[in-house]
Amino acid sequence: MRWGRNNNGVGVIVGGWLLLVLTVVLLERGGSVAGSTSILGDPYEILGVSRRASPVEIRKAYKSLAVTTHPDKNQDPEAQDQFVRINRAYEVNMG
């Protein structure tokens, strides 16, 4: 059997239904299908940039915040959570 090959199509059908069910559950809970931006908050606000910011400005803001909130550099107990939020916001904006 080779990868990506399905002889009877059952796995594809089950996988499709599972994806559909998970999408519906996520939307009913107020989530976002494209990512976790509803939990994350506004990625532009987190990085402190405007919605019209260029990729260069977004990257500069990200690097500045990442250095100051990195858990190895910042002893604040909240530093890890802040660092994760900043990374996710950067991924949403640049991804």
N, C-alpha and C positions, 0 to 999 in steps of 0.2 A: 504494500500500500504506500502510495506517495503522499507527501504533505499537500494539503489544499485540495485533495480529491475526496469526494463523497460519493459512494456508490448508490445510495438510495435517497439522498436528499433530506432524510429525517433530521440530521444534525443541523442543517441549515434552517429548516422550519422551526425547530425548537429554539435555536439561537435567536432567530428573528422575533419569535413570540416573547422570549425572555427580555430582549432589548426593549420591545414595545411596553411590556408590563413595568419594567424599571423606569422607563421614561414617564409613563403616566403617574406612577407613584411619586417620582421626584417633582413633577409639575404640581400635583395635588398638595404637596407639602410646601409649595412656594419656592422651590428651587429653580435652578436654571439648567437647561440642557447643555448649553454651550460651555459651562464651567461653574465654578462655585462663587461667582461674583456676588450673588445675593447674600451669601454668608460672609464673604470677604469684605464687602462694602465697595465704595467707589475707588477703583484702582488709581485714578488720577489724583484724588484727594489724599490717598495714602502716601503717594509719592510726592505730593505737594506741587504738582504741575497742572497747567491748564489743559483743557481738552484739545487745544490747538497746538500743544507742545510738539516739537519735532522729535524724532527718534534720538537725536543727539542730546536734547534737553532732558528727555526721559531717562536716558542712560546715565547722564551726569547726576541727576537727582537720586537715582537708584544707588549708584556707587557711593555717594555721600552718605546716604542713610544706612546702607549696608555696613559701611565701616564703623559708624557710630553705634549701631544696634547689634553688631555681631556678638554672640554670647561669649566668645573668648576675650573680647575687648570691653564688654559692658557687664558689670556684675549685678545689674538689676534683675530680679526674678522674672520680670515680664519681658526681658530682652529676647529670649528664644521665640516667644509668640510674636513679638513685633518683627523680628527678623524673618520669620516664616511669612507673615502678612506682606511684608515688603517684597519678598521674592515672588510670591504669587501675583501681586499687583504688577510687578515688572513683566512676568510671564504673560499675563493677560494683555498688557499694553504692547508688548513686542512680539508675542507669539503669534 
